[in-house]
Amino acid sequence: MELIMFSKELLQLLNDCKVRFEKIKQKPEKTESLFYNEVKPAFEMVMKQATMWKPLAEAWVKEHKPKYIHLSQIESTIDNIEQIVLQSFYKDVNNQRFHNLHNSVEYIIDSILTEIEVGTD
């Protein structure tokens, strides 16, 4: 199922963001070079994955109507993914906020994967 594949790949990309964020002491200051050489390519790669995941997740929610996952959460998840990727590059980001966003996205994607697994047994 495509949704499972995209979900797992998205979780891996977000984990990469978390690892990058946690290496906060080595982070350079915001520069144009950093933006074009690192931030923009990483952002585009993750958002390409998220853009492919979103319609699959929305279709799955509409079809299966899971009790704890709603369409509005899919939209919020996309917004949060954008923030996670961007914030993972800079050291002047609130640590708790970053981790809350990451945990929120991870929860939604993991919940979808769990619901799919339960539904296919």
C-alpha positions in Angstrom: 0.0 0.0 0.0 1.4 3.4 -1.1 0.3 5.1 2.1 2.3 2.8 4.3 5.4 3.3 2.1 5.1 7.1 2.0 4.3 7.2 5.8 7.4 5.3 6.7 9.6 7.3 4.4 8.2 10.5 5.8 8.9 9.3 9.4 12.5 8.6 8.4 12.9 12.1 6.8 11.4 13.7 10.0 13.7 11.6 12.1 16.6 13.0 10.1 15.3 16.5 10.9 15.2 15.6 14.6 18.8 14.3 14.5 19.9 17.5 12.8 18.1 19.6 15.3 19.7 17.8 18.2 23.1 18.6 16.9 22.4 22.2 17.8 25.8 23.2 19.0 27.4 22.7 15.5 24.7 24.7 13.7 25.9 27.7 11.7 24.2 31.1 11.8 21.5 31.8 9.3 23.1 32.7 6.0 22.1 32.9 2.4 24.6 30.1 1.5 23.1 27.8 4.2 19.6 28.4 3.0 20.3 27.7 -0.7 22.8 24.8 -0.1 21.1 22.9 2.7 17.8 24.3 3.9 16.1 24.7 0.5 17.0 21.2 -0.9 16.1 19.4 2.4 12.8 21.4 2.6 11.9 20.5 -1.1 12.7 16.8 -0.6 10.6 16.5 2.6 7.7 18.5 1.2 7.7 16.5 -2.0 7.3 13.4 0.1 4.6 15.1 2.3 2.8 16.3 -0.8 2.6 12.7 -2.1 1.5 11.5 1.4 -1.3 14.0 2.0 -3.8 12.9 -0.7 -3.3 9.2 0.2 -3.8 10.0 3.9 -6.9 12.1 3.2 -8.4 9.4 1.0 -7.7 6.8 3.7 -9.3 8.9 6.4 -12.4 9.5 4.2 -12.7 5.8 3.4 -11.9 4.2 6.8 -13.2 7.0 9.1 -10.8 6.2 12.0 -12.0 7.2 15.4 -9.0 9.4 16.4 -7.8 10.8 13.1 -9.5 13.5 11.2 -9.0 15.4 7.9 -8.1 18.6 9.7 -5.2 16.8 11.4 -3.8 15.8 8.0 -3.7 19.5 7.0 -2.1 20.5 10.4 0.4 17.7 10.0 1.6 19.1 6.6 1.9 22.6 8.2 3.9 21.1 11.1 6.2 19.2 8.8 7.1 22.4 7.1 8.0 23.9 10.4 10.0 20.9 11.5 12.2 20.9 8.4 12.9 24.6 8.6 13.4 24.8 12.3 15.8 21.8 12.3 18.5 23.9 10.7 18.6 26.8 13.2 19.8 27.0 16.8 17.6 29.9 17.8 14.5 27.7 17.8 12.6 26.8 21.0 13.6 23.2 21.9 10.2 22.3 23.4 8.2 23.7 20.5 10.3 21.7 18.0 9.9 18.5 19.9 6.1 19.1 20.3 5.7 19.6 16.6 7.8 16.5 15.8 5.8 14.4 18.3 2.5 15.6 16.9 3.4 14.7 13.4 4.9 11.4 14.5 1.7 10.6 16.4 -0.5 11.2 13.4 1.6 9.1 11.0 2.1 6.3 13.5 -1.6 6.3 14.3 -2.4 5.9 10.6 0.1 3.1 10.3 -1.3 1.3 13.4 -4.9 1.7 12.1 -3.9 0.2 8.8 -2.1 -2.7 10.5 -5.1 -3.4 12.7 -7.5 -3.1 9.8 -5.6 -5.7 7.7 -5.4 -8.5 10.3 
